[in-house]
Structures are given as C-alpha cells and as structure tokens.
Amino acid sequence: MYSAPSVSYHAGRSRFQGLMTVLLWLAAAALWVTWVFQVEHLQWRQWLTMLVLLLSGTVAGWAWWRTPTGILQWNTRNLQSGQTGPSWLWQANHHLTQAGTISVHLDFQRLVLLLHTCEQGRRRWLWLAQRTDPSNWMALRRAVFAHPRVQARQTP
C-alpha cells in the first residue's frame, strides 16, 4: 500500500488538555499559597503574582473553551489524481474547508497532539483522542504517520 486510506476524524475540545491546564494552574496556585505563608506581610510582589496567576488561568480556560472544532480529513484522491499539494483538509461548521499539512508534536498512542497548518498560514493545534472515535483511530494513525513517506515518494 502506497498511502493510507481516506479517513475523517472529529476534533474538538480535549479533556486531557483541560485537565492538564487545571492541574498546572492548581500547582501554580499551591506554590503561591506556600509563598504567601512564608512571608510576614503581603507586599506588591505577592499581589502582582496573584493577579498574573488569575489572569493566566482565565486566559488558559478561555483558550481551552474556544478550541476549534471540526473534522480533520485525510483524502487520498489528491494523491491518486496526480495533484500535488496537501491532502489534509480541515472542515469547520460544515462549510469552510481548508487544505493544509500536519505535523505530529506529541504521540501517546491513544492521544496525539497535531499542528495543522493551512495553505494561508493559519495554524491550529489539535488534540485527538482515541475515545472520540475508536473505530477510526487506527486509520487516522496510519494516515498521520504514512503521510510524510507518501509525499516523499511523489517528489521527483
């Protein structure tokens, strides 16, 4: 087989990403509380750190809540028709489709962090989990890890 079969996979908010965000924020808050108990009087440094902690938690929660949702699709038709260019498509809201490339940044076997870069240069980070669609998980993994080798074969 020269390429992985076509596959579509739903991408959205990741529980893992949300859990890691909360745990890191709680660890930072615990460090701040420990620091506060070690000083005699609260000074501007402790107040500033608390403000930064609250703002960073708010921004991280907002970013997680606004995680892009859509369908990531590997399409072999572009390869079979001889067209060059990316075959990874991002479809959001059932009407906006953007072609691009992906790169794997973390792989935990049942959870993958991908960077999808559109032809226009827009980048989106996607946490894909096996529990979202267990029946298509292996097909997605084959497409993700077969893609660079397939593209290399096409280059003259």
C-alpha positions in Angstrom: 0.0 0.0 0.0 1.4 3.4 -1.0 -0.8 5.5 1.1 -3.2 5.2 4.0 -6.9 5.0 3.2 -9.1 8.1 3.4 -10.3 8.9 6.9 -12.3 11.6 8.7 -11.8 12.3 12.4 -13.7 14.7 14.6 -11.5 17.2 16.5 -12.7 19.3 19.4 -12.1 20.2 23.0 -9.7 17.7 24.6 -10.4 16.5 28.2 -6.7 15.8 28.5 -5.8 19.4 27.6 -8.4 20.8 30.0 -7.2 18.5 32.8 -3.6 19.4 32.3 -4.5 23.1 32.2 -6.4 22.8 35.5 -3.6 20.8 37.2 -0.9 23.2 36.2 -2.9 26.1 37.4 -3.6 24.4 40.7 0.1 23.6 41.1 1.0 27.3 40.5 -1.8 28.4 42.9 -0.4 26.0 45.6 3.1 27.5 45.1 1.7 31.0 45.5 -0.1 30.0 48.7 3.1 28.4 50.1 5.0 31.6 49.2 2.3 33.7 51.0 2.6 31.7 54.2 6.4 32.2 54.2 6.3 36.0 54.2 5.2 38.1 57.2 3.3 40.7 55.2 1.8 40.6 51.8 3.7 43.0 49.5 3.2 44.2 46.0 5.1 41.1 44.6 2.6 38.7 46.1 -0.4 40.8 44.8 1.1 41.1 41.4 1.8 37.3 41.3 -1.8 36.6 42.3 -3.0 38.9 39.6 -0.8 37.2 37.0 -2.0 33.8 38.2 -5.6 34.8 37.9 -5.2 36.3 34.5 -3.2 33.3 33.2 -5.8 30.9 34.5 -8.6 32.9 32.8 -6.8 33.1 29.5 -5.9 29.4 29.6 -9.5 28.5 30.4 -10.8 30.8 27.6 -8.4 29.3 25.1 -9.5 25.8 26.0 -13.1 26.7 25.7 -12.6 28.2 22.3 -10.6 25.2 21.0 -11.5 24.8 17.3 -14.0 22.1 16.5 -14.3 20.4 13.1 -13.3 17.4 11.1 -9.8 16.6 10.1 -9.7 14.6 6.9 -7.0 12.7 5.0 -8.0 12.5 1.4 -6.2 10.1 -0.9 -8.0 11.4 -4.1 -5.5 14.2 -4.4 -2.6 11.7 -4.5 -4.3 9.3 -6.9 -5.3 12.1 -9.4 -1.7 13.3 -9.5 -2.3 16.7 -8.0 0.4 18.0 -5.8 -0.1 19.7 -2.5 -1.6 18.9 0.8 -4.2 16.3 1.3 -5.1 17.1 4.9 -8.4 19.0 5.0 -9.9 20.9 7.9 -13.6 21.4 7.8 -15.3 23.6 10.3 -19.0 24.4 10.5 -19.8 22.1 7.6 -18.9 24.7 5.0 -15.4 26.1 5.5 -12.8 23.6 4.2 -9.1 24.5 4.4 -6.3 22.4 2.9 -3.1 22.1 4.8 -0.4 19.9 6.3 0.0 18.4 9.7 2.9 17.6 11.9 2.9 15.4 15.0 4.3 17.0 18.1 3.3 14.5 20.8 2.2 10.9 20.5 0.9 9.0 23.5 -0.6 6.1 21.4 -4.2 6.9 22.5 -3.7 10.7 22.3 -1.9 12.8 19.7 -1.1 16.5 19.5 -1.0 17.7 15.9 -0.3 21.0 14.3 -2.4 21.7 11.3 -1.0 24.5 9.1 -3.3 25.8 6.4 -2.1 27.0 3.0 -2.9 30.5 4.1 -0.6 30.1 7.0 -3.2 29.8 9.8 -2.1 27.2 12.4 -4.3 25.3 14.8 -3.3 22.8 17.5 -5.4 19.7 17.7 -5.5 17.2 20.5 -7.0 14.0 19.0 -8.1 11.2 21.4 -8.9 7.6 20.6 -12.1 7.7 22.7 -13.6 10.3 20.3 -13.9 7.7 17.5 -12.4 4.3 18.4 -13.4 2.6 15.2 -11.4 5.2 13.0 -8.5 5.7 15.4 -6.1 3.2 13.7 -7.0 4.5 10.3 -6.2 8.1 11.5 -2.9 6.9 12.9 -1.9 5.2 9.7 -2.7 8.4 7.7 -0.8 10.6 10.2 2.3 8.5 10.1 2.2 7.4 6.4 1.7 10.9 5.1 5.4 12.1 5.1 6.6 9.0 3.4 3.9 9.3 0.7 4.8 12.9 0.0 8.5 12.0 -0.3 7.7 9.3 -2.9 5.9 11.8 -5.1 8.7 14.3 -5.2 10.8 13.8 -8.4 
